[in-house]
Amino acid sequence: MRIIAGDRKGRVLAAPTGTTTRPTADRVRQAIFDILLHAPWGGPDLFNSARVLDAFAGTGALGLEALSRGADYATFFEKDRAALVALRSNIAGCRWEDRSKVIPRDVTKPTHAPAPCSLLFLDPPYRQDLPARTLAALHAQGWIAPNALAVIETAAQEPLPLRLNNAEEVDIPPEILIVAEGEDAPPPPVYAGTLLAERRHGAARLSIWRL
């Protein structure tokens, strides 16, 4: 894994061994940042002076990529010990200790925010209905700025992770709404947003939301 662009372009990132952490592949990160940079609602100003929150941070690749592209500060939530070692090593390797903070705890039970964040990355374990619950918990503790963007990675066949504020405006592929045979329909997510973009990359689906 490497940082793709910006001040630390090409910087190699450490990853923990084992299967507990699922690092976001370079090609998926490239797709995320291409969308953020080139969408009508996006552009470089998304990163300039932004405060970023990288939930379920793992190696920290998403938050570090945002810092490399101009974000002002990044907060990383991670609780796995092996991932924390890699995360802290990557921050130190980039020499960004003064522009980042690691919070070693469950992001679904966050502490109160020192300042709200305008760009959030959520790459949680699949099929545990974590994105909406996590955002609700972060919102309650002041982590989410008004009109913040959230980039969420889920399994390709999971339902959309948030309730749609703009359901009547978006063309939702029917296959992402179908419940697998033998499964009960999940309850509606507890947090809502406006869907801005949705893409599939192999087994993963990316969705970007205005909160």
ABEGO torsion letter per residue (X at the ends): XBBABEAABGBBBBBBBEAABBBBBAAAAAAAAAAAAABAABEAAAABGBBBBBBGAEAGAAAAAAAAAGBABBBBBBABAAAAAAAAAAAAAAGAAAABBBBBBBAABBBBBABBBABBBBBBBBGAGAAAAAAAAAAAAGABBBGBBBBBBBBAABBBABBBAAAAABBBBAAAABBBBGBBBBBBBABBBBBABBBBBEABBBBBBBX
